[in-house]
Structure formats: structure tokens, C-alpha cells
Amino acid sequence: MRQICFITVVLLIFYGADFLLTSNEQSFTFLSKRHTTILKGVAIFTVVWGHMTAQLGIKHIQMIAEIGVWIFLFCSGYGCMKSAQKSGIKGFWRRRFFKIILPFWICELIGLIFTKRFTLHLYIMDVTFVKAATSYGWFMGYLMLYYIAFWLLEKTQIVLKRRESFALKGIMIFAVFIFIYFSTVSVNPLFPALRARQILAFPLGMFAVDGKNYFATLIKWVSSKSEERIGAVGATLLISGGGWKLITKYLETRMPYLISNMTALLAATLCGIAFILLSVCCKKLFSKRYFFILGKYSFSIYMVHAFTLNLLNGNLSGSIAFLLSTGVLCVILQNTLIKAFQR
């Protein structure tokens, strides 16, 4: 517990220094490019913090990481749909190969070699997204599933000259299918809801772009209200989702996976939407550089921390080593490999 407190205090000191010493505030509009980048920053903060607690053996507070993953997937769905509306899907895979897939392959190779875990079989399974080499690599395979589904639906929509609602309906059908699959056929008994509880995040991100569906209309209506009312809605959803999670937590082991995963899905969705709304009503807390910078480095942090978490050994020295190595490696990765491929 002392180690997680130490790391949390260090991170909050950096946040406080940025909040107090940075004079200029960069305001943002709801789900603008800056806002989604800030959301990614909040998401990676919660994900890493949740993973640190798990690494140090602190139980029952990993839900914060679940919310972070939900926000990531929501932003991914929103970004894909926004890009498709603006310029179509031409170059879709090229952009994702150079910005996401190739950096992931290289980072995994380096990480596995330096941690002395590399085998050809393990690496091939990892980079083909069949079986993750790290505990947290499942997210990449999960994201690829949605990328493939999105691309196929958008391509089919263009070929058949269907309306935009075709892809939206298709992604929801796909989400239902993989929810059933991950709740019945492919279930991890240790973490039965790991994938299933996130299935609505990417589709809802897509729905938030289109203005002709109920979710987008609701989001637009809520975002048009005063910050106080947005905060009230966000707080209500967060309390409802968190309360539902606590109520059902000890009943999940007695339910069939399909039912228990539905309860986890509801909790994750309510809390994910709540965080997005609360980021709007509390703009002053997010309008400085801290979470925006974390958002820009979020993919690098995700890749690096999967390997540096092993430095957390319960001692203060391990906590310092984790913070320094993760920070330095992320800066190097972001400004060399990822920057080069983004050109």
C-alpha cells in the first residue's frame, strides 16, 4: 500500500505543479480533438494506476482500469467514425498499420527480448493477436476485432450504397455476437467479464458521431446544458454504475457467465459515460497540459508499462525505477519510433 501511495502522490504532484504553475488554459468543446485526447490521458492514468494496484496485490479497486479501457474504446470508435465521415475509409489500414500495429510489433519484440521472455512462438502468437504475450496485451487483439468489423461494414456500406445507419446497425449486431462469444465460448474463469463488459464502448463512440440516432441525440442534448447539469447527470451515472457494480460483485460468482457479464457491462457503460460527462463539467481540472500530454503519449505508455510493471517489487526503489523507466522509455518511443511512422 505504501508503494501505490508513493506513486500516486508523485503523479499528483506533477498534476498540481502543472495546474498551479501553468497560466494558460486550453478550453475545449465536447468531443473535440482536444477533448478526446484529454479523455485518453484520463484513461491511461486510470489504466496504469489500476494495473499498479493489481501488480502490488491490492484487490477490489481495479474497476478504475475498466473505466479507462472503456474510454479508450469509445474514443477509438468515435475517431474511426469521424474520420470515415470526413474522408472515407481510403488508407484506413495504412494509417493504423504505421501508427498502431507496426509500433506495437517493434515494442513487443524489444520488450520480450529485454525481459528475457522472447520465443519465436510466443512472439508470433502475440503479433498476430492470437494470444497476448503480456497480461494486458489482450486489448490490442480486442481493438483489432473492432477495426476489422468497422472496415468491413463501411466497405460493404459503400459497395451496396446503403445509408450510414447500415454500419451502425452492423456494429451493434457484431457487438452482441462477440458478447455472447466471450460470455459462453471463450471465457477466462479468472476474469470472465474482461472483454464482455467493454463491448458497447466502440459502437457507442460511433453512434456519438451520427446525429440521427437516439444515443447521439441524447449526448447532444446533455452536452448543450449548463456545466452544472452535465455534472449532475455524470455524477448520477457514476454513482449508479459504481453502486450497481458493488451490489452485483458478490453475486457474480453465483450467476452464469452470460448473466454476470451483463451486470458488468451495465456498470462499465454507465461509469464510462459518466467520466466523459464529468470531464466537461470540470473543465478547469482538465484544461491544462497534464492530461493532454498523457493523452498524446497514451499509446506509448500502454505499450511500455506492460513490461515495466515487473519493476514494482513492493519496495520504494522498485516504485522509483518503475516511474523513471516508464517515463523515459515512453518519451524515447514517442519521439523516435511513433513519430517516425506518423509522418
N, C-alpha and C positions, 0 to 999 in steps of 0.2 A: 504493500500500500504506500510506503514512503517513496518508492521509486516513481510510481504513477503520479503522486502528488508533486514530486520534484519536477517532473517533465511538464506537467500541467501548469505549474507556476512559471516555469521558464517560457512556455508558449504564451501565457497570458501577459508576461512582462513585455515581450515583443509586441503583442497586440496593444497593450496600454501605451507603450512608447510611441507607436505609430498613431494611436488615437489622440494623444495629448500633444505630440510634437509636430504632427503634420497639419499645417494650417488649411490647405485647400481641400475641399470636399468635392468629390466627383459624383454628382447625383445621377440617378438612372431611372428609366421608365420600366414599367412592368414587362418582364421577359425580353428586355432589350439585350443586345450582345453583352453589354457590361454586366447587366443583372444576371444572366446565365453564367457568366464567368465567375461572378461572386458566389453564386449558388454552388458551382463546382468547388470553389475554395472552401465553403462551409462543409460541403460533402466530404472532401478529402480530409479535413480536420476531424470530422466525426468518425470517419472510417479508420484512420490511423489511431486515433485515441481508443476506439473500441477494440482494435486489434492489439494494442499495447496492453490493455487490461486483460485480454484473453491470454496473451503471452506470459503475463506475470501471475496468472492463476486466479484473477479476480473475477468472480462469477456474477451472473444475473444483471449486468449492465451493458451487455453487448448490443442491446436494441438500438443504441445510438448509431452504431455502424450500419445496421439495417436501413435506417433512415437515409444515411449518406449514400448508400448504394442505390436506393430508390431515386434520390435526387439526380444522381449521375445518369441513370437510365432515362429519366424524364427529360433531362437536358439533351440527351442523345437523340431521342425521338423527336423532340422539338426542333433541334438543329437539322436533322435529316429532312423533315417535312418543310421547314422554312427554305432550305437550300433547293429542294425539288420544286417548290413553287416559284422560286426566283429564276433558276437556270436549268431546271430539269435534272435528269439523273446522268447526263453525259459526264464521264470522268468520275463517277461515284466511287468505283473500286480503285481507280488510280490514286485518288486523294487519300482514301483510307489505307491503302497499301503503304504509301510513303509516310503518312502521318501517324499511323497506329500499328499496323501489322509488322512492317519491317523493323521499326524501333523496338517493338516487343520481342521479336525473334532475336535481335542482337543483344538486347539487355538480358534476356533469359540465358543466352549462351554464356555471356560473361559472368553472370551471377552464379550459374551452376558450376562453372569452372572454378571460380574463386572460393566457393563454399565446398568444393571437392565432392560434389554430388553428380557431376556430369557422367551420363552414359548415353550412348547414341540412341538407344531405345527410348529412354526417358525423354530426351530432347525432341525426338521425332513425334512422340505422343503429345508433347507439350505444344509444339509449334503448329501442329495440325488440329489443335484444340479438342483432341480426343480425351486426353487425361492430363490435368494440370500438374506441373512439377512442384508447385508450391500450394500451400493451403488456401491461398487467396487468388490463385490463377483461374479458378472456375469462372470468374467474372468475364474474362476475355472470350471464352467459348460461348457463354450465355449471350454476350453482346453480338458475337458473330451470327448467332441464330437469328437475332432480330434484324441485323444488317441484310442477311440473305433474304429473309421474308419481305423486308421493306423493298429491296431492289426488285425482286420477282413480282411483287404486287404492282409497283409503279410501272415496271416494264409491260406487264400484262394490261394494265390500265391504258397505256399509250397505244399498244398494238390493237386492242379491241375498241379503242376510242370511247372508253367509259368515263363517267363522271368521277370527280375526286373522291366521292364517298365510297367508291369501289375499293380503293386501297385501305380506307379507314375501317370498313366492314371486314375486309380480309384480314387485317392485322388483329382485330378482336377475335375473329374465329381462330386464328393461329395462336393467340394468347390462351384461349380456352383449351385448345388442343395440348399445348405444352404444359399447362397447369395440370391437366389430367394425367399426362405422361409422367411429370415429376412428382405426382402425388400417388401414383399407383405402380407404374412400371419401374422407374428409375428413382428410388428413394434411398437417401442416405439416412440410416437409422439414427445416427448421431445428430444430424442436422436436417430433419425431414422437410422443413419449410424453407431451406436455404434459397432455392431457386423459385419455388412456387409462390412465395409471398411477394415477389418482385414483378409478377407477370403483367400488371396493369401500368407500370411506370412508363415504359417506352410507348405503348399505344396512347396513353393519356397525353404524353408530350406531343404526339402527332395531332391528336384531337384539339389541343390548345391552339394550334395554328389556324385551323379551319374555322371559319366563323359561322358555319351553318349546322352545327350540332349542339346538343344540349350542354355538354361539358364546356365547350368554348364560350357559349353564351353566358353560362354561369360564371366562368372565370372573368370574362369581360365585365360582367355586371358587378362582381365583387371588387375588381380592381378599380372600378370607376368611383367607388365610395371613398369616404374620408379614411385617413390612415388609422384613426381610432376604431372605425367599424371593421376595417380589414383585420386589425389586430384582434378584435373581439371574435371574429369568425375563426381566425387562425388559432387563437388560444382555446376556443371551444373544440375545434377539431383535434388539437394536440391532447387535450385532457381526455376527450372521448377515445382517441386511439390508444393513448397510454393506459387509460383505465381499462379498456377492453382487453389489452394485452395482459395486464396484471390479473384480471378476473379469469381469463381463459388459460393462463400459463400453466397452472397446476391441474387443469382438466385435459390438456393436450395429450398427455401420455395415455389417457384412458379412451381417447377418441380414435377412430380410423384416420389414417393419414389424410385422406381426402377432406374430411370434415375439419380436422385440426389445422390443415393448411388454409382452409377458407377463413378461419378466425385470424390466422397470422396475416393473410392477405389484406383483410379489412383493417387491421391495426397499422400495418406498414403504409397502406394507401392514405389513410386519414392523417397519419403523422407526417408523411412526405408532403402532402398538400399544405399541411399546417405550417411547416418550416418555410415553404415558398412564400406563403402569405405573410408570415411574421417577418421575413426579410424585407418586405415592403413597408410595413408599419413601423419598423425600427431602422429606417434608412440611415440615421446618424451613426448607428453601430456598424454599418456595413459600407459606408460611403468613402472610407479612407482606403489606403492601399493594401492593407494586410490580407483580407480575404480575396481581393482581386489578384494579387500576386500569387497567392496559394492556388487560385483557380487556373492561372496561366501555367503553373508548374504541376498541376494536379496529376496529369498522366505520368510524368516523371516520378513524382512521389509515390504513386501507386505501384509502379514497377520496382523502384528501388527498395521501398520499405518491406516488400515481401522477403527480401534477403537480409536486410539489416536488423529485422526484428529479433533474429537469433542472438544479437549482442546484448539483449536485455536478459541479464542473468540474476536479477534480484539485488545487485549491488549498485551503489551510486556511480561507480566507474562505468558500469555497463550502460546506465542511462545516459551519461555524458557521451560515451562512444556512439550510442545509437543516434542521438541528436546531431552530433558533429558529422558522422559518416553519412547519414541520410541527407542532411542539408548540403554538404559539399558535393556528394555524388549527384544529387538532383540538379544542382547548378551546372555541373560539368555536362551531364547528359542533355539538359535542356538547351544549353548554348553550343553544343557540338553536334551530336547525332540528330536530335529532333529538329533543331534549327536548320541544319543542312538539308534535311528531307522535306522541310516545309517550303523551300524555295520553288 
